[in-house]
Amino acid sequence: MNLLERLVGVHLDRGGGDRVSYLDPDLGEVTYARLHTAARGYAGALRAARLVPGTRGLVIADDSVATVVAVLGMWWHGCVPVPVSPALSDEEIRFLAEDCGAGVVHVDAMSPARQASLEALFDSLPRTSGGEVRESVRTGREGPAHRPEQAAAPAVWPDADPVLVQYTSGSTGHPKGVLHSAAGIDGVLGGFGSVLALRTDDVVLSTAKLSFGFGFGNSVLFPLAAGARVTLLRGPVDAQIAAAALRRYHPTVLFSVPRMYAALLAMADSGTISGIGSLRLAVTAGEHCPAHLAERVPAVLGAPLVNGLGATELLHICVATSAARPLPGSTGQPVRGVTVTVRDEDGDPVPDGIEGRLHIAGPSVALGYLNRPDATARTFAHRGAFTGDIVRRTEDGDIRYVCRADDLLNLGGYKVAPSEIENVIRTAPGVAECTVVGATDADGLQQAVAYAVPVPGTPRDKLRRAVLVAVRTQLPPFKRPARVEVLDALPTTSTGKLARFQLRDREAAARR
């Protein structure tokens, strides 16, 4: 597979070179033709540096055209990009570089000081910088990261060869490098890509960064394959920034996580967000989207919501709802080419209606983990992959999310999903967010602990009392939390997912 032809060259061949591919915070509008030329120049620089095809390239960068050029240029030369966030600590980045065996590094930080510190980490490796790439895109002149005359023809990747390494978000505390193939990219474009059905006149906005699996598909794979236009946001993205981008850039397709949609709806409720009417589609993934949130998004944002489930091990979304058939509370059905089964602890399929582990088989399932043979054997089994989610399938084939496998509680011998308790807590007045985790009591038995975040202006004591009333009146005794804690905010990972493991660690530390 020629990735450059699949994502960029095809549009030039069809006369679409003058169409805008990206709106970059620093460069403005960048056409498909300029993007193609910049990727060629980057590939030429890699060849001039005598880098061997197959070399892994660590891309430590925020969202920008320079980052996309680095990824495409590596693919052009036959190198394997490894996108990571510059917001990670030096220790985390050093670990990822060593773990993937990086042979070249692209660095693009938000500040000169951070740029210098990251470059100092890799002073012994060939390096390119975002600034160098931006200069080459802006001027077209040859430079350290732009040697177009040195470039060979774009690499043609065998279907089963690794072409991309993405690290898991660390929601369990242990990031692992996931090996994706050219066939996987083609598979996800034909799978969830057919659900999206992006058009050349679409304007795409993703609050998820392209250094993570969800954002990479949102801002690189799907829009480039469709010839659409992407608006890139640099730096951390909160609800205020997302709302401003919606008003300013008028995207037609928004990708975000449920937590961000909840924050946007809260702004709408308070009257601090308006002027959003350009969306034709909203997409959410990354964590479970509760039914009440899925019901409100279309009404407030004026666009149908597609709720999806994916994983880094699957490259992107493999189970999704339909924009034409909204089912709040459902995770949807398998996308084209994907087979879903629900399996027990022994790996055997269970009947519809029975909870079990979600297993995905299909072309976008990764090749395995980098340097993790034991973890690979556990996850990539039965000709597919276990996602780590507990679900059940209805008679109609819809997948209903229950919880993460490591979140399931054992309360007095009863298996209880945290969501059962959380759904009740959300009915209490004054609750903005909540979660429930398992903790060990003085006798070594598991108990449920609830964490709640108040709506601004709600006193903590009042919130705690409201939560206690809700759980005492709506839950049987064995499901009631042993304790209710009130926090200013719930912890999240660098991808914006809820970091339940941090709360579990907090409970464990309190017991020591």
Steps between C-alpha positions, in 0.01 A plus 500: 500500500628845405384707798591830336294420192209373712484812717636789291615410149159379390359850541775653290434239231133603496574871472449582868848629576373854560247384759588588860616205709572679828440830671813534713531743793835626365488438125137570422352305209716219362388334179530132417767587244712686760451216747619247241805711413592545867472125566726432203755750631492342845552154350795638305653633821470157659667341199777761505558412865550136389214370713412141418138427405332330794659740751255610767458875531381652827269794420479713817263767385176687549243525221634692200561456129867447589400192701293362213789564258737309731264201506441504124869559427596202713248284318633627167855394590389171656547598865251417777363805686440480875285801598519608867386806691754772591301548822643176637785524750863454397502168682193377312635614162841345568328171583296506176808581292693211650203264484440559129870519410464840333762571232384853416307763696269781392446761773239777502423643845283796595780710652867560413605378847309172461633460146857539625452253785350237267776543244756459779350161580590376152822677412649173374221424250416658162238768566256724318292777651154636441645843437719366217203329338281810528770708335524254212120495455488879517785569257549178305876543538735211568605470863585249775154340475433562131708329229249423223765411243632228733165321527444166332157372395257459792536170684255223423418321823422127518162449664638321805795731574483743795452855370401679823563462873245654734539485876204420720380795703614367835147482644624187677831665583712292257531635140575237236607551140236370257618389154265598217522374142423648160211254474369633831496856371321391185258298712405784732451736204258252347340418835424801718584717201183374333298604808648850492466540123707821506475725194743732327300799625518390865691701758624274779582603857638260762558588865695174536867545409654310209771363732226264623318232305156664493638837395738352241212347312290816539762746376710290262355175368130565438508861376804453275353186345181693426673816375339704778638800691625484858520784751787439742513632857834537677542467874259362760134510395229569756130573449556875457760443229283240329198733506705786356629273222145389417391863467807614304567215259147364439594131486252256354634196692608508865696220668524512879473297819181479709660709774548790256144474369374513860702817558365659180144418606566656841615817322183494291289465813668804653460703182874537440503321166308598190538543127561131426302385201745363247525140623348217299656225714640458851713197590601383845724221631779447751271419793141390550238758400205484743150492353396837643800667336442327165139625506592864563790549257289502181244736653761752615758477220252444220669190355452125541745326733697189403616318811791263444721252679856436402841448652861570413527128424227543235642822347165679526126444545374149416153511660275801438146627504339635185430871450174396335397270787591657835491263795600687816677263736611268219857467383367393162574214266815375325616716210564352158749211506494460880375197695402544863461223756440514874710240682542357847823474701598186307456676165182318405209699347201564727133534395336836430402684817788357704782729607850410391826623352483683169699333223561667163613330180563695183762657274588792730603278794866573571787260446571494875698689761860605449736295720210360709455133399304403811262797477463437127400139562237606757342782299538380140333163526234304309598672172412841632544713810338541840434868569482482879131598498211313660191514276187313410332460162126540453287278277511780239879487494560826687798507732425636847799618699523393865845605621872439463598149607735631769227732635248223578422490873451190715267612781399223735533243223296708254669627183402866467592739220594849627259648244204352692591714800613800295167519316324541834748756631446713188134539597601690815466879463829686474709217350713610204711183470545180694673167503516192721807289572575196710696524824597256771360542854670416829396136466652471152160496327413707196268795539376772267618858542323780314672817380283794397574845356250776585335735256658843558335666796386176667640462856693179557296391804176555314625295207612215725161490673317499165712210374440301819125551471504386137694177562304412816165537325590347164756227567492177699734501803779293341534747209518815713838674521672466834622858467433811291791734424460843340775627267551817298570286191546136408849394391554437131772353281686702238231398248219639714372161617394449859799362694325266741832335582616823667201488733563133571864584577379775732279255687785249527737767632243601764492141627880481547 
